[in-house]
Amino acid sequence: MNSEFTIAVHSLVLLAYLPGRMASSETIAENVQTNPARIRKVMGVLRRSGFVETREGMRGGYRLAVEPGEVTLGDIYRAMAAGSLMPTWCSGDPEMDCVVGSNMRKVMDGIFCEAEKRLESYLDSVTIQHVLARIRECRERRA
């Protein structure tokens, strides 16, 4: 999992909380607690994936382009982080003369692929609207 996924979810939930309003990269960055350049990078991917609309200029920014109840965290994961569970390095070597060392990479690849399928399946059951509802529940419990 990468931090861009978390930033994307946070940004989309914030935009769902501000329906119909534009939010600048600076506004989103302040809420996410990161820098605006990082937000612009993530929002560029979300725009190309059809999740947000953009408008340039003084009153520009980002606006949610989808219904919060229709976009799932699985959709966002596939746009932002698909394949990120797989480590970039795995122990072993297929050429080794050891049954463990020569098969470890293949077995671990299969395990990580299955884990990612299960993760995506779960994330497909959670929408932006669900996340926003959980946030509102947290706020109500604190009040």
Secondary structure as a PSIPRED ss2 file (coil, helix, strand):
# PSIPRED VFORMAT (PSIPRED V4.0)

   1 M C   1.000  0.000  0.000
   2 N C   1.000  0.000  0.000
   3 S H   0.000  1.000  0.000
   4 E H   0.000  1.000  0.000
   5 F H   0.000  1.000  0.000
   6 T H   0.000  1.000  0.000
   7 I H   0.000  1.000  0.000
   8 A H   0.000  1.000  0.000
   9 V H   0.000  1.000  0.000
  10 H H   0.000  1.000  0.000
  11 S H   0.000  1.000  0.000
  12 L H   0.000  1.000  0.000
  13 V H   0.000  1.000  0.000
  14 L H   0.000  1.000  0.000
  15 L H   0.000  1.000  0.000
  16 A H   0.000  1.000  0.000
  17 Y H   0.000  1.000  0.000
  18 L C   1.000  0.000  0.000
  19 P C   1.000  0.000  0.000
  20 G C   1.000  0.000  0.000
  21 R C   1.000  0.000  0.000
  22 M C   1.000  0.000  0.000
  23 A E   0.000  0.000  1.000
  24 S C   1.000  0.000  0.000
  25 S H   0.000  1.000  0.000
  26 E H   0.000  1.000  0.000
  27 T H   0.000  1.000  0.000
  28 I H   0.000  1.000  0.000
  29 A H   0.000  1.000  0.000
  30 E H   0.000  1.000  0.000
  31 N H   0.000  1.000  0.000
  32 V H   0.000  1.000  0.000
  33 Q C   1.000  0.000  0.000
  34 T C   1.000  0.000  0.000
  35 N C   1.000  0.000  0.000
  36 P H   0.000  1.000  0.000
  37 A H   0.000  1.000  0.000
  38 R H   0.000  1.000  0.000
  39 I H   0.000  1.000  0.000
  40 R H   0.000  1.000  0.000
  41 K H   0.000  1.000  0.000
  42 V H   0.000  1.000  0.000
  43 M H   0.000  1.000  0.000
  44 G H   0.000  1.000  0.000
  45 V H   0.000  1.000  0.000
  46 L H   0.000  1.000  0.000
  47 R H   0.000  1.000  0.000
  48 R H   0.000  1.000  0.000
  49 S C   1.000  0.000  0.000
  50 G C   1.000  0.000  0.000
  51 F C   1.000  0.000  0.000
  52 V E   0.000  0.000  1.000
  53 E E   0.000  0.000  1.000
  54 T E   0.000  0.000  1.000
  55 R E   0.000  0.000  1.000
  56 E C   1.000  0.000  0.000
  57 G C   1.000  0.000  0.000
  58 M C   1.000  0.000  0.000
  59 R C   1.000  0.000  0.000
  60 G C   1.000  0.000  0.000
  61 G E   0.000  0.000  1.000
  62 Y E   0.000  0.000  1.000
  63 R E   0.000  0.000  1.000
  64 L E   0.000  0.000  1.000
  65 A C   1.000  0.000  0.000
  66 V C   1.000  0.000  0.000
  67 E C   1.000  0.000  0.000
  68 P C   1.000  0.000  0.000
  69 G C   1.000  0.000  0.000
  70 E C   1.000  0.000  0.000
  71 V C   1.000  0.000  0.000
  72 T E   0.000  0.000  1.000
  73 L H   0.000  1.000  0.000
  74 G H   0.000  1.000  0.000
  75 D H   0.000  1.000  0.000
  76 I H   0.000  1.000  0.000
  77 Y H   0.000  1.000  0.000
  78 R H   0.000  1.000  0.000
  79 A H   0.000  1.000  0.000
  80 M H   0.000  1.000  0.000
  81 A C   1.000  0.000  0.000
  82 A C   1.000  0.000  0.000
  83 G C   1.000  0.000  0.000
  84 S C   1.000  0.000  0.000
  85 L C   1.000  0.000  0.000
  86 M C   1.000  0.000  0.000
  87 P C   1.000  0.000  0.000
  88 T C   1.000  0.000  0.000
  89 W C   1.000  0.000  0.000
  90 C C   1.000  0.000  0.000
  91 S C   1.000  0.000  0.000
  92 G C   1.000  0.000  0.000
  93 D C   1.000  0.000  0.000
  94 P C   1.000  0.000  0.000
  95 E C   1.000  0.000  0.000
  96 M C   1.000  0.000  0.000
  97 D C   1.000  0.000  0.000
  98 C C   1.000  0.000  0.000
  99 V H   0.000  1.000  0.000
 100 V H   0.000  1.000  0.000
 101 G H   0.000  1.000  0.000
 102 S H   0.000  1.000  0.000
 103 N H   0.000  1.000  0.000
 104 M H   0.000  1.000  0.000
 105 R H   0.000  1.000  0.000
 106 K H   0.000  1.000  0.000
 107 V H   0.000  1.000  0.000
 108 M H   0.000  1.000  0.000
 109 D H   0.000  1.000  0.000
 110 G H   0.000  1.000  0.000
 111 I H   0.000  1.000  0.000
 112 F H   0.000  1.000  0.000
 113 C H   0.000  1.000  0.000
 114 E H   0.000  1.000  0.000
 115 A H   0.000  1.000  0.000
 116 E H   0.000  1.000  0.000
 117 K H   0.000  1.000  0.000
 118 R H   0.000  1.000  0.000
 119 L H   0.000  1.000  0.000
 120 E H   0.000  1.000  0.000
 121 S H   0.000  1.000  0.000
 122 Y H   0.000  1.000  0.000
 123 L H   0.000  1.000  0.000
 124 D C   1.000  0.000  0.000
 125 S C   1.000  0.000  0.000
 126 V C   1.000  0.000  0.000
 127 T E   0.000  0.000  1.000
 128 I H   0.000  1.000  0.000
 129 Q H   0.000  1.000  0.000
 130 H H   0.000  1.000  0.000
 131 V H   0.000  1.000  0.000
 132 L H   0.000  1.000  0.000
 133 A H   0.000  1.000  0.000
 134 R H   0.000  1.000  0.000
 135 I H   0.000  1.000  0.000
 136 R H   0.000  1.000  0.000
 137 E H   0.000  1.000  0.000
 138 C H   0.000  1.000  0.000
 139 R H   0.000  1.000  0.000
 140 E H   0.000  1.000  0.000
 141 R H   0.000  1.000  0.000
 142 R H   0.000  1.000  0.000
 143 A C   1.000  0.000  0.000
